[in-house]
Amino acid sequence: MKNATKGVLFDLASVLFISLLVLASIVHLSRSTTHSIDRDIKVQLLGVNDFHGQIDTSKKMENRLTGGADYVAAYLKQWEKKNPNTILVHSGDAVGGSSPTSALLQDEPTITMMNQLGFDVGALGNHEFDDGVKEMKRLIHGGRHPKTEKEYGTFQGANFPYVAANVVDSRTKKPILEPYVIKSIKGYKIGFIGVTISDTPSLLDSSRVKSVEFTDEVAAINKYTKQLKGQGVKAIVVLAHSPGKSRLDGSKPTGDVARFASLVDDEVDIIFGGHNHAYMNSIVDGKLLVQAYSAGTAFSAVNVVIDASTQDIIQKKAEIVMTYHDSIKPDKEMTEMVTAYLDDVRDTINRDIGNTGMELTREFNEAGQSALGSLVADSMREQMGTDFAFIEAAGIRADINSGLITWGELFTALPFGNRLVSITMTGDQVREVLNQQWLPEKRMLQISGLKYNWSNDLPSGQKVIDIYMPSGEKIDPNLVYSVTVNSFLADGKNYFTAFTKGKNLGQGPKDLEALISYVKEQSNPLVASTERRITKVYIEKNDHPKVDQIGAEVVTN
């Protein structure tokens, strides 16, 4: 009996000892976990996309002025003070379509601005290639340019790296820039991968990018995410010059960026988007997706927490911050820098061209027509003496204010220097062009010399119903008409491939020269045409018109 009692006591002592060991382990684990949380690091990523060299311009957002390098600088510096662990990034199109203060100086002022602000990493957008691969590399790596060397010397280039994972040399198939970069903050590593919209050759003069290829974005992201993971990097950010959009509450995310989210490695935490100048702040498949409009009107403020033990991002949230002028004072240092550049080009950009008693804006009416778009199209048609003229609305980059019209304003509106081209097209080909405005997505053309109506209730490729001459007579699908477009559209860019069917090619001046000439010839003050050229109509479901195969006529059941 005594032996049995001793056995029971021994068993109880063993259980108690094991319990104490388990409890001690739990206490130790709890202390360890608490200690790790104390060592977690908070990092802030401030991102700009599609700045487009707008160092001295401002735009109204919600009827409040935004943008301009000195206001962007003031906001970024203000936010940097909130967290010393801040990384500044941009996701492409920092230059291209720039204001004349930057463009006339080969966009060196914009890169200098970013250097001064301390940007840490950038990606390539399609507009970085506007002047070709060689000039893109000069802005990044530095070098001489005949237009700026005498006044400013050899340009030093960007003092921060650009990353481009899916832009490869056509011959070697190797990336033309580093595909990624690793930034370290207090020993915590963050990998940044850059990708550029793979459709870039269709968005510009393809001869300027013939030495490079743009590969699939998702494949490139996954390839280099794997490499980063192999180096122990678990906090991964993608700078994607690719479109995305969401509602203000983050719902309804769309675009390439939203598509990428479910296809890329789950180790990717954040994707900064760009290209379509939209708002995006959404989470898809665990990835935080952001985009902050364009032209410095806003920036993305992303705050993350990196786990001390795993080195992975365990918390992330974003805010799209508007750069409203009425909420902050401009940065004095940046104002002085921009003013110095402005003084060097002031005589050119302040030349008087005309005046207008009304603001000429790019804002669409319900049908997709704008006052400034009509004016530009009219200037093209008159310059070339054709029946019709077309220009893509996205090619017009700024409004013209009421009052004095300067050379600089007109340049800012048409900054790309596209040459005018005349071609001949049949009426049926004109219909095909107009229907391509919704393929693959809506991109409205501004027109002169014709009118048409369309319905969103009709399927893509058949939305245009009737097309008329100014006299009210319908155009003949088989008749040949003369048409003016710019060189960009003449090459069938941005999916307007029907323009490539045009014949009898004729060259004209640059679009800016035509607009300047047209404004000078108009009465002062200039008044843009208010005629309704594009009409949107609504059709009941059971009353859809049927368009025949060549679009020659419309019949209704």
C-alpha positions in Angstrom: 0.0 0.0 0.0 2.9 2.3 0.9 4.5 1.6 -2.5 1.3 2.4 -4.3 1.0 5.7 -2.4 4.6 6.6 -3.3 3.7 5.8 -6.9 0.8 8.1 -6.9 2.8 10.9 -5.2 5.5 10.4 -7.8 3.1 10.7 -10.7 1.5 13.8 -9.2 5.0 15.4 -8.7 5.8 14.6 -12.4 2.6 16.1 -13.6 3.2 19.2 -11.5 6.8 19.6 -12.7 5.8 19.2 -16.4 3.0 21.8 -15.8 5.4 24.2 -14.4 7.7 23.7 -17.3 4.9 24.4 -19.8 3.8 27.5 -17.9 7.3 28.8 -17.8 7.6 28.2 -21.6 4.3 30.1 -22.1 5.5 33.0 -20.0 8.8 33.1 -21.9 7.0 32.9 -25.3 4.7 35.7 -24.2 7.7 37.9 -23.2 9.4 37.1 -26.5 6.4 38.0 -28.5 5.9 41.3 -26.6 9.6 42.1 -27.2 9.3 41.4 -30.9 6.3 43.7 -31.2 8.3 46.4 -29.5 11.0 45.9 -32.2 8.6 46.0 -35.1 9.3 49.0 -37.4 6.8 51.4 -39.0 7.8 52.6 -42.5 6.1 55.2 -44.6 6.1 55.0 -48.4 5.2 58.3 -50.2 4.4 57.8 -53.9 3.9 60.1 -56.9 2.7 58.9 -60.3 2.4 60.6 -63.7 3.9 63.9 -62.6 4.6 64.7 -66.3 7.0 67.5 -65.6 4.3 69.9 -64.2 6.7 71.8 -62.1 5.0 75.2 -62.5 1.4 74.4 -63.2 -1.7 73.9 -61.0 -5.0 72.2 -61.6 -8.4 72.6 -60.0 -9.7 69.5 -58.1 -13.1 69.9 -56.4 -12.7 73.6 -57.3 -9.5 74.0 -55.3 -6.1 74.5 -56.7 -3.6 71.6 -56.5 -0.2 70.7 -57.8 3.0 72.5 -58.7 6.5 71.4 -57.5 6.6 73.8 -54.6 3.3 72.6 -53.2 4.2 68.9 -53.8 7.5 69.6 -52.0 5.8 71.2 -49.0 3.4 68.3 -48.6 6.0 65.6 -48.9 8.3 67.3 -46.4 5.4 67.7 -44.0 4.6 64.0 -44.2 8.2 63.0 -44.0 8.4 64.7 -40.6 5.7 62.3 -39.4 8.0 59.3 -39.8 11.8 59.4 -40.2 11.6 55.9 -41.8 10.2 57.3 -45.1 10.9 56.2 -48.7 9.9 58.4 -51.6 9.0 56.6 -54.8 7.4 57.3 -58.2 5.8 54.9 -60.6 6.6 56.4 -64.0 5.8 59.2 -66.4 7.7 61.7 -64.2 8.5 63.4 -67.5 6.9 63.6 -70.9 4.0 65.9 -71.8 5.7 68.3 -69.5 5.1 72.0 -69.0 7.4 74.2 -71.2 9.4 75.2 -68.2 10.6 71.6 -67.9 10.2 70.5 -71.5 12.2 73.3 -73.1 15.1 72.3 -70.9 14.9 68.6 -71.8 13.1 67.8 -68.5 16.3 68.3 -66.5 14.4 70.6 -64.1 11.9 67.8 -63.2 14.7 65.3 -62.4 16.5 68.0 -60.4 13.4 68.6 -58.4 13.1 64.9 -57.5 16.8 64.9 -56.6 16.3 67.8 -54.3 13.3 66.2 -52.6 15.3 63.0 -52.0 13.4 60.4 -54.1 14.7 56.9 -53.4 13.5 54.9 -56.3 11.5 55.3 -59.5 10.0 53.3 -62.4 9.8 53.9 -66.1 6.5 55.0 -67.7 5.7 55.0 -71.4 6.5 58.7 -71.6 10.0 58.3 -70.3 10.6 56.9 -73.9 9.0 59.9 -75.7 12.5 61.0 -77.0 13.9 57.5 -77.3 15.9 55.1 -75.1 19.1 57.1 -75.3 17.5 60.2 -74.0 15.7 58.3 -71.3 19.0 56.9 -70.1 20.7 60.3 -70.2 18.1 61.7 -67.8 18.7 58.8 -65.4 22.5 58.4 -65.7 23.4 62.0 -66.8 25.1 63.4 -69.8 25.3 66.4 -72.2 22.5 67.8 -74.3 23.1 70.5 -76.9 20.0 72.5 -75.8 21.1 72.7 -72.1 24.8 72.2 -72.0 25.8 75.8 -72.6 23.6 77.2 -69.8 23.7 74.4 -67.3 26.7 72.2 -68.2 26.7 68.4 -68.2 23.5 67.1 -66.6 24.2 64.9 -63.6 21.2 62.7 -63.9 19.0 61.2 -61.2 20.7 60.5 -57.9 18.2 57.7 -57.2 17.9 54.4 -59.0 15.2 53.5 -61.6 14.0 49.9 -61.8 12.6 48.2 -64.9 12.0 44.4 -64.7 10.1 44.0 -67.9 12.0 46.3 -70.3 14.8 44.3 -71.9 17.3 44.8 -74.6 16.0 43.4 -77.9 19.3 41.6 -78.6 20.5 40.4 -75.3 17.0 40.0 -73.7 18.5 41.4 -70.5 16.9 44.3 -68.5 18.2 47.6 -69.6 18.1 48.8 -66.0 18.3 47.0 -62.7 15.0 45.0 -62.4 14.8 45.7 -58.6 16.5 47.4 -55.8 16.6 46.6 -52.1 16.3 49.4 -49.6 17.2 48.9 -45.9 15.8 50.9 -43.0 17.4 50.1 -39.7 18.3 46.6 -41.0 14.8 45.9 -42.3 14.9 45.1 -46.1 12.3 46.2 -48.6 12.5 45.1 -52.2 11.2 47.4 -55.0 10.4 45.9 -58.5 9.6 48.2 -61.4 7.4 47.3 -64.4 6.2 49.4 -67.4 3.0 49.0 -69.3 3.7 46.3 -71.9 1.6 48.1 -74.5 4.2 51.0 -74.6 5.1 50.4 -78.3 1.5 51.1 -79.2 1.4 54.3 -77.2 4.2 56.2 -78.9 6.3 56.3 -82.0 7.5 52.6 -82.0 10.7 53.6 -83.8 11.9 55.2 -80.5 11.8 51.9 -78.7 12.9 49.5 -81.4 16.0 48.6 -79.4 14.0 47.3 -76.4 11.1 44.9 -75.7 8.4 45.2 -73.1 7.7 41.8 -71.6 4.7 40.5 -69.6 4.5 42.4 -66.3 3.2 39.5 -64.2 5.9 37.2 -65.4 8.6 39.8 -64.6 7.2 40.5 -61.2 7.1 36.9 -60.3 10.6 36.2 -61.6 12.2 38.9 -59.5 10.1 38.3 -56.5 11.5 34.8 -56.4 15.0 36.3 -56.5 14.2 38.7 -53.7 12.8 35.9 -51.6 16.0 34.0 -52.2 17.9 36.9 -50.6 15.6 36.8 -47.6 13.5 39.8 -48.6 9.9 39.4 -47.6 8.7 43.0 -47.8 8.1 43.5 -51.5 6.7 46.6 -53.3 6.0 46.9 -57.0 6.2 50.2 -58.8 3.9 49.5 -61.8 3.3 52.0 -64.6 0.0 50.2 -65.3 -3.6 51.4 -65.0 -5.9 50.9 -62.1 -8.9 52.5 -60.6 -11.3 52.2 -57.6 -14.1 54.0 -56.0 -13.2 56.4 -53.2 -14.2 53.7 -50.6 -11.9 51.2 -52.3 -14.6 49.2 -53.9 -14.9 48.2 -57.5 -11.1 47.9 -58.2 -10.4 47.6 -61.9 -7.6 47.8 -64.4 -4.3 45.9 -65.0 -3.1 46.6 -61.4 -6.2 44.8 -60.0 -5.6 41.9 -62.4 -2.0 41.6 -61.4 -2.9 41.3 -57.7 -4.3 37.9 -58.0 -1.6 36.6 -60.4 1.6 37.7 -58.7 3.4 36.0 -55.8 1.7 36.4 -52.5 5.0 37.8 -51.1 4.2 41.0 -53.0 2.6 43.4 -50.5 1.9 46.7 -52.3 1.5 47.8 -55.9 1.8 51.5 -56.8 0.0 52.0 -60.1 -0.1 54.8 -62.7 -0.8 55.6 -66.4 -4.6 56.3 -66.3 -4.4 59.3 -63.9 -7.0 57.9 -61.6 -7.8 57.3 -57.9 -7.1 53.9 -56.5 -6.9 52.7 -52.9 -8.0 49.1 -52.6 -7.0 45.7 -51.4 -7.1 42.8 -53.8 -5.9 39.3 -52.9 -4.1 40.7 -49.9 -2.2 43.3 -51.9 -2.6 47.0 -51.3 -3.1 48.9 -54.6 -2.8 52.6 -54.9 -2.7 55.4 -57.5 -2.9 59.2 -56.9 -4.3 60.9 -60.0 -1.6 62.8 -61.9 0.5 66.0 -62.3 1.3 66.4 -58.6 -2.4 67.0 -57.7 -2.1 64.2 -55.1 0.3 61.5 -53.7 -0.1 58.1 -52.1 0.8 57.9 -48.4 1.3 54.2 -47.5 2.1 53.2 -43.9 3.3 49.7 -43.1 4.5 47.7 -40.1 7.3 45.2 -40.6 7.5 42.3 -38.2 10.8 42.2 -36.3 11.0 38.4 -36.4 9.9 37.6 -39.9 10.9 40.8 -41.7 7.6 40.7 -43.5 4.9 43.4 -43.8 2.2 42.6 -41.3 0.1 45.8 -41.5 -0.5 48.2 -44.4 -2.9 51.0 -45.1 -3.0 53.9 -47.5 -4.3 57.4 -47.9 -4.5 59.5 -51.1 -3.5 63.0 -50.1 -4.5 66.0 -52.2 -2.0 68.8 -52.6 -4.5 71.6 -52.0 -2.9 75.1 -52.1 -5.2 76.5 -49.5 -4.0 74.1 -46.8 -0.2 74.7 -46.8 2.4 77.2 -47.8 4.6 76.4 -50.8 8.1 75.2 -50.1 10.3 78.3 -50.5 13.4 76.5 -51.7 11.4 74.7 -54.4 9.7 78.0 -55.4 13.1 79.6 -55.9 14.4 76.7 -58.0 11.3 76.6 -60.3 11.4 80.4 -60.7 15.1 80.3 -61.8 14.2 77.8 -64.5 11.1 79.8 -65.4 13.2 83.0 -65.8 15.4 81.2 -68.4 12.4 80.4 -70.7 10.1 83.3 -69.8 10.6 85.3 -73.0 9.5 82.3 -75.0 6.5 81.1 -73.1 5.0 84.5 -72.3 4.6 85.5 -75.9 1.1 86.8 -76.6 -0.8 84.7 -79.2 -4.4 85.9 -78.6 -7.1 86.2 -76.0 -10.4 84.6 -75.1 -13.4 85.7 -73.1 -14.1 82.2 -71.9 -12.2 79.3 -70.3 -11.5 76.7 -72.9 -11.5 73.3 -71.1 -11.1 69.7 -71.8 -14.1 68.8 -69.8 -16.5 66.5 -71.7 -20.2 67.1 -72.0 -22.3 63.9 -71.6 -21.6 62.9 -75.2 -17.8 63.2 -75.0 -17.2 66.6 -76.6 -15.1 69.4 -75.1 -14.8 73.1 -76.1 -11.0 72.9 -76.3 -11.1 69.6 -78.2 -13.3 71.2 -80.8 -11.0 74.2 -81.1 -7.9 72.1 -81.6 -9.7 69.8 -84.2 -10.8 73.0 -86.1 -7.3 74.3 -86.2 -6.0 71.0 -87.6 -8.7 70.9 -90.3 -8.2 74.5 -91.4 -4.4 74.1 -91.5 -4.6 71.0 -93.8 -7.8 72.0 -95.7 -9.5 68.6 -95.3 -13.1 67.5 -94.9 -12.6 66.1 -91.4 -10.1 66.2 -88.5 -9.7 64.0 -85.5 -7.5 64.2 -82.3 -7.6 62.0 -79.3 -8.8 63.9 -76.3 -6.0 62.4 -74.1 -3.5 64.2 -76.4 -4.7 67.6 -75.1 -3.1 68.0 -71.8 -4.2 71.3 -70.3 -7.0 73.8 -70.3 -6.7 77.4 -71.5 -7.7 80.1 -69.1 -10.0 83.0 -69.9 -8.0 86.2 -70.9 -4.6 86.4 -72.5 -3.5 83.3 -74.4 0.2 82.8 -74.3 2.6 80.5 -76.3 3.3 78.6 -73.1 -0.4 77.9 -72.5 -0.8 76.4 -76.0 2.4 74.4 -75.6 1.2 73.0 -72.3 -2.1 72.0 -74.1 -0.2 70.3 -77.0 3.2 69.3 -75.6 4.1 66.3 -77.7 5.1 68.0 -80.9 3.1 65.6 -83.2 3.1 66.4 -86.8 -0.1 66.8 -88.7 -0.9 64.3 -91.4 -3.6 64.3 -94.1 -5.0 61.0 -95.5 -8.0 59.9 -97.4 -10.6 57.5 -96.0 -13.9 56.1 -97.0 -17.1 56.8 -95.1 -17.1 53.3 -93.9 -13.5 53.6 -92.6 -14.6 56.8 -90.7 -17.3 54.8 -89.0 -14.8 52.1 -88.1 -12.6 54.8 -86.5 -15.4 56.2 -84.5 -16.5 52.8 -83.2 -12.9 52.1 -82.1 -13.4 54.8 -79.4 -14.8 52.0 -77.2 -12.3 49.3 -78.1 -10.9 48.1 -75.8 -12.0 51.0 -73.5 -13.5 54.4 -73.9 -11.1 57.0 -75.5 -13.0 59.8 -77.1 -11.9 61.6 -80.2 -12.5 65.3 -80.7 -13.7 66.1 -84.2 -14.2 68.8 -86.8 -16.2 68.8 -90.0 -18.7 66.1 -89.1 -21.3 65.2 -86.5 -22.5 61.8 -85.2 -24.7 60.2 -82.6 -24.0 57.1 -80.5 -25.5 55.0 -77.8 -23.9 53.3 -74.9 -26.8 50.8 -75.1 -25.3 49.3 -78.2 -22.5 46.7 -78.2 -18.8 47.7 -78.6 -17.9 48.1 -82.3 -21.5 49.2 -83.1 -22.1 52.2 -80.8 -22.1 54.8 -83.6 -25.5 55.2 -85.2 -25.5 58.0 -87.8 -22.7 60.2 -89.1 -23.5 63.5 -90.8 -21.8 66.3 -92.8 -22.2 69.8 -91.3 -25.1 70.3 -93.8 -27.0 67.5 -92.2 -26.5 65.0 -95.0 -25.4 61.6 -94.0 -21.9 60.6 -95.0 -21.6 58.0 -97.8 -19.9 54.8 -96.7 -18.3 54.4 -100.1 -17.3 58.0 -100.8 -13.7 59.0 -100.1 -13.1 61.9 -97.7 -10.0 63.9 -96.8 -9.0 63.6 -93.1 -6.4 65.3 -90.9 -4.9 63.5 -87.9 -1.6 63.7 -86.1 1.3 61.4 -86.7 0.4 59.4 -83.6 -3.1 58.5 -84.8 -1.9 58.0 -88.4 0.2 55.2 -87.2 -2.8 53.5 -85.6 -1.6 54.1 -82.0 -3.7 53.5 -78.9 -5.8 51.0 -80.9 -7.1 53.4 -83.5 -5.9 51.0 -86.2 -8.5 52.0 -88.8 -6.5 55.2 -89.5 -3.7 53.0 -91.0 -6.1 52.2 -93.8 -5.9 55.8 -95.0 -4.2 56.5 -98.3 -2.6 59.5 -100.1 -0.5 60.5 -97.0 0.4 64.2 -96.8 2.7 65.9 -94.3 1.9 69.1 -92.5 3.3 71.2 -89.7 3.3 70.3 -86.0 0.0 70.4 -84.2 1.2 73.3 -81.9 2.1 75.4 -84.9 -1.3 74.9 -86.5 -3.0 75.8 -83.2 -0.9 79.0 -82.8 -1.7 80.0 -86.4 -5.4 79.4 -85.9 -5.7 81.3 -82.6 -3.8 84.3 -84.2 -6.3 84.4 -87.1 -9.4 84.4 -84.9 -11.3 87.4 -83.8 -10.3 88.8 -80.4 -11.6 87.6 -78.0 -11.6 84.1 -79.5 -14.8 82.2 -79.0 -14.8 78.4 -79.4 -17.5 76.7 -81.3 -20.5 75.6 -79.2 -22.2 73.5 -81.9 -23.1 70.0 -80.8 -21.0 67.7 -82.9 -21.4 64.5 -80.8 -24.8 63.4 -79.4 -25.4 60.6 -77.0 -28.8 58.9 -77.3 -30.6 56.4 -75.2 -32.3 53.3 -76.6 -34.8 51.0 -74.9 -33.7 47.4 -74.7 -36.3 46.2 -77.1 -35.6 49.1 -79.5 -32.0 48.5 -80.4 -31.3 49.6 -84.0 -29.5 47.1 -86.2 -26.4 48.4 -88.0 -25.6 46.5 -91.2 -22.2 45.0 -91.7 -20.7 47.9 -93.5 -22.6 50.5 -91.4 -24.2 52.1 -94.4 -27.6 52.5 -92.8 -29.6 52.0 -89.6 -33.0 50.4 -89.4 -35.2 50.1 -86.4 -37.5 47.2 -85.7 
